[in-house]
Amino acid sequence: MVTPNKKSIIASVSAARVSRRRRRTLNIPLGKQRFLSMLEGIEGGFAISTGIIAGLSFSHVTDRRVLLIIAAISILVSGFNTAAVKYSSEHYEDELDGRETHSPWRVYFVPAALEFIIYFAICLLTLLPLIIFRDLSIAVIWCVVITLGVLFAAGFWRGQLLRTKPLRDGFELAFLGALIIAIGAGAGYVLGL
C-alpha cells in the first residue's frame, strides 16, 4: 500500500487554506451566489442565441419577422432552462449534502431569477441589430460582434474581480462564444443545403 508523503499532504492543505483566505478577501459585488448567477446569465447561453440567429440566416431564413420570433423564443426557452438548472442543481446539491437552507426563496430562487433576468436582458442585445439594420447579413455580423464584445468584457471583468488574468479570461470567454456561434452557423449552413 502506498502512503502519501507528509510534505505533499501539508503542501496541499496549506494551498487550500491560502485559496480559501484569498476567496474571503475578494470584494465581490452582490455576494458570491448572486455574482455567479449574474456571470452565468451573461456567459451561459448568450452565444447560443447568436449561434441560432447565424444558423437560421445561413439556412436561408430571410424573413426578418420569422428570424426575430425564432430568436426570441430560443432566448426565452434557453434562459428559463438555464435558470431552472441553476435553481434545481443548487437546491438538490444542498439536499444531498444535508445543508438545505430554511430560506429557499433567497438562497435558490433569487439567484436563479437574477440569472434569467440578466440572460434575457443581454440576449435582447443580440436582437437589436436585426431590428436596426435592413441588410440581414450586416445585422447578423453585428449580432456576432456585439456577442463577442460582451463576452470579452464579461470575462475581463470577472478576471479583474477574481484577481486572475483579465485579458486571458476575456479572450477565453470570447473564443468559447465564437465556437458556439460557429457551430450554430455551420449547422444552419449544412441543414440549409
Backbone torsions as a table, in degrees:
resi	resn	phi	psi	omega
1	MET	NA	133.8	-178.9
2	VAL	-90.5	128.3	177.4
3	THR	-104.1	140.3	-178.8
4	PRO	-69.3	148.6	178.2
5	ASN	-69.2	134.3	-178.1
6	LYS	-60.1	-39.2	-178.7
7	LYS	-63.5	-40.0	-179.6
8	SER	-68.0	-35.9	177.5
9	ILE	-65.8	-46.2	-179.7
10	ILE	-62.9	-41.6	-179.8
11	ALA	-63.5	-42.6	-178.8
12	SER	-69.9	-36.6	178.1
13	VAL	-66.4	-44.0	-179.3
14	SER	-68.5	-34.0	176.2
15	ALA	-64.4	-39.1	178.1
16	ALA	-65.5	-39.3	178.2
17	ARG	-64.9	-42.2	178.5
18	VAL	-62.4	-42.3	179.2
19	SER	-61.4	-43.9	178.5
20	ARG	-64.0	-42.0	179.3
21	ARG	-63.3	-42.9	180.0
22	ARG	-62.6	-40.5	-180.0
23	ARG	-62.5	-37.9	-178.3
24	ARG	-69.9	-27.9	-176.3
25	THR	-88.2	-6.6	179.0
26	LEU	-71.3	139.9	177.9
27	ASN	-95.7	88.0	-175.9
28	ILE	-96.1	121.5	-179.1
29	PRO	-66.7	146.1	177.3
30	LEU	70.3	-2.6	-175.2
31	GLY	90.7	159.4	-173.5
32	LYS	-59.2	-50.4	-176.2
33	GLN	-62.8	-46.7	-178.4
34	ARG	-69.5	-36.3	177.4
35	PHE	-62.9	-46.4	177.9
36	LEU	-62.4	-39.0	177.9
37	SER	-63.2	-41.0	179.2
38	MET	-64.3	-45.5	178.4
39	LEU	-64.3	-40.9	178.7
40	GLU	-65.3	-32.8	175.9
41	GLY	-64.7	-36.5	178.3
42	ILE	-75.9	-48.2	-173.2
43	GLU	-79.7	-38.6	-167.0
44	GLY	-48.7	-57.6	-174.4
45	GLY	-137.3	12.7	-177.2
46	PHE	-56.2	-45.5	-179.7
47	ALA	-71.5	-21.7	179.7
48	ILE	-63.1	-45.7	-178.7
49	SER	-64.7	-37.9	177.3
50	THR	-68.4	-37.7	175.9
51	GLY	-62.2	-38.7	177.6
52	ILE	-66.9	-43.3	178.5
53	ILE	-60.9	-46.9	179.6
54	ALA	-63.4	-42.4	179.3
55	GLY	-63.1	-41.7	178.7
56	LEU	-66.9	-37.1	179.5
57	SER	-68.0	-34.3	177.0
58	PHE	-75.5	-20.2	-179.5
59	SER	-90.5	18.5	174.2
60	HIS	70.8	25.5	169.9
61	VAL	-81.9	105.9	-175.6
62	THR	-105.6	-10.9	178.0
63	ASP	-77.1	111.1	-176.5
64	ARG	-57.6	-38.9	-179.4
65	ARG	-62.8	-44.7	178.7
66	VAL	-63.3	-43.1	179.8
67	LEU	-61.8	-43.6	178.4
68	LEU	-64.5	-41.8	-179.7
69	ILE	-64.9	-46.6	179.9
70	ILE	-63.8	-42.3	179.5
71	ALA	-63.8	-43.2	179.8
72	ALA	-64.3	-41.6	178.0
73	ILE	-63.1	-43.9	-179.3
74	SER	-65.1	-36.4	178.0
75	ILE	-64.6	-46.8	-179.6
76	LEU	-62.5	-47.9	-177.5
77	VAL	-66.3	-46.6	-179.2
78	SER	-65.6	-40.4	178.3
79	GLY	-64.2	-43.1	178.4
80	PHE	-65.9	-40.9	177.8
81	ASN	-60.9	-44.4	179.1
82	THR	-60.1	-45.2	-179.9
83	ALA	-66.6	-40.2	179.4
84	ALA	-64.7	-40.3	177.6
85	VAL	-64.7	-41.4	177.5
86	LYS	-58.9	-49.2	-178.7
87	TYR	-60.4	-53.8	-173.9
88	SER	-68.5	-38.8	-178.1
89	SER	-67.2	-42.2	177.8
90	GLU	-64.2	-45.1	-177.4
91	HIS	-66.0	-47.4	-177.7
92	TYR	-67.8	-36.6	178.6
93	GLU	-63.4	-42.1	177.9
94	ASP	-68.0	-34.7	176.1
95	GLU	-64.2	-44.2	-179.8
96	LEU	-64.5	-37.2	-179.8
97	ASP	-81.8	-7.3	-178.0
98	GLY	75.2	21.8	-179.1
99	ARG	-111.2	22.5	-177.1
100	GLU	-59.5	135.3	-175.3
101	THR	-87.7	159.7	178.3
102	HIS	-88.4	-0.5	177.4
103	SER	-126.4	70.9	-176.4
104	PRO	-63.1	-28.3	179.6
105	TRP	-58.8	-51.4	-176.6
106	ARG	-73.4	-40.5	-172.6
107	VAL	-83.0	-35.6	-175.4
108	TYR	-109.3	-46.4	-173.3
109	PHE	-74.4	-45.3	-176.8
110	VAL	-59.7	-48.1	176.9
111	PRO	-61.9	-37.3	178.8
112	ALA	-66.7	-41.8	178.6
113	ALA	-65.8	-40.9	177.4
114	LEU	-61.2	-42.0	178.5
115	GLU	-60.9	-42.9	179.4
116	PHE	-64.4	-45.5	-177.4
117	ILE	-63.2	-46.1	179.0
118	ILE	-63.6	-44.9	179.7
119	TYR	-58.0	-49.4	-177.3
120	PHE	-64.5	-45.8	-178.2
121	ALA	-62.9	-43.5	-177.8
122	ILE	-74.0	-35.5	178.0
123	CYS	-66.0	-26.9	176.3
124	LEU	-63.4	-26.0	175.6
125	LEU	-59.7	-34.1	-179.2
126	THR	-70.0	-21.4	179.3
127	LEU	-84.7	-21.3	-177.8
128	LEU	-56.3	-46.7	178.8
129	PRO	-60.4	-31.1	178.1
130	LEU	-68.4	-26.1	178.5
131	ILE	-86.2	-36.7	-173.2
132	ILE	-80.0	-48.5	-172.7
133	PHE	-90.2	138.1	178.2
134	ARG	-73.8	-43.2	-178.1
135	ASP	-76.7	120.3	-176.5
136	LEU	-63.0	-37.5	179.5
137	SER	-62.5	-44.4	178.6
138	ILE	-65.6	-40.1	178.9
139	ALA	-61.1	-43.6	-179.9
140	VAL	-65.8	-41.2	177.7
141	ILE	-60.3	-43.6	178.2
142	TRP	-65.9	-35.0	174.8
143	CYS	-58.4	-45.0	-179.6
144	VAL	-65.8	-45.1	-179.3
145	VAL	-61.6	-46.2	179.8
146	ILE	-62.0	-44.8	-179.1
147	THR	-60.7	-49.3	-178.9
148	LEU	-65.7	-36.0	177.1
149	GLY	-64.8	-44.6	179.2
150	VAL	-66.4	-41.1	178.7
151	LEU	-63.9	-41.9	177.2
152	PHE	-61.9	-45.4	-179.3
153	ALA	-62.6	-40.6	179.5
154	ALA	-65.5	-42.8	178.2
155	GLY	-65.9	-40.3	178.5
156	PHE	-63.7	-45.3	179.4
157	TRP	-62.1	-45.1	177.8
158	ARG	-59.2	-43.8	179.4
159	GLY	-62.5	-37.9	178.0
160	GLN	-68.8	-44.2	-179.0
161	LEU	-65.8	-38.3	-177.8
162	LEU	-89.3	1.6	178.5
163	ARG	56.7	45.2	175.0
164	THR	-106.1	-134.3	179.8
165	LYS	-112.0	96.7	-173.5
166	PRO	-58.2	-44.1	-179.4
167	LEU	-63.1	-44.5	179.1
168	ARG	-60.9	-45.7	-179.1
169	ASP	-63.3	-40.0	178.6
170	GLY	-64.1	-48.5	179.7
171	PHE	-66.0	-37.0	179.3
172	GLU	-61.4	-47.7	-179.2
173	LEU	-66.2	-40.9	177.9
174	ALA	-65.2	-38.9	179.2
175	PHE	-64.2	-45.1	178.0
176	LEU	-62.5	-39.5	176.0
177	GLY	-62.6	-41.4	178.3
178	ALA	-61.9	-37.9	177.2
179	LEU	-64.2	-43.0	178.9
180	ILE	-61.9	-44.9	179.4
181	ILE	-63.5	-42.0	179.8
182	ALA	-62.5	-38.8	178.1
183	ILE	-65.6	-43.1	177.5
184	GLY	-62.1	-44.9	179.6
185	ALA	-65.5	-41.6	178.7
186	GLY	-64.1	-41.3	178.6
187	ALA	-63.5	-42.6	178.0
188	GLY	-63.0	-39.9	179.4
189	TYR	-64.9	-47.5	-178.5
190	VAL	-65.3	-44.3	-178.9
191	LEU	-72.0	-22.5	179.7
192	GLY	-84.0	-5.9	-179.7
193	LEU	-71.0	NA	NA
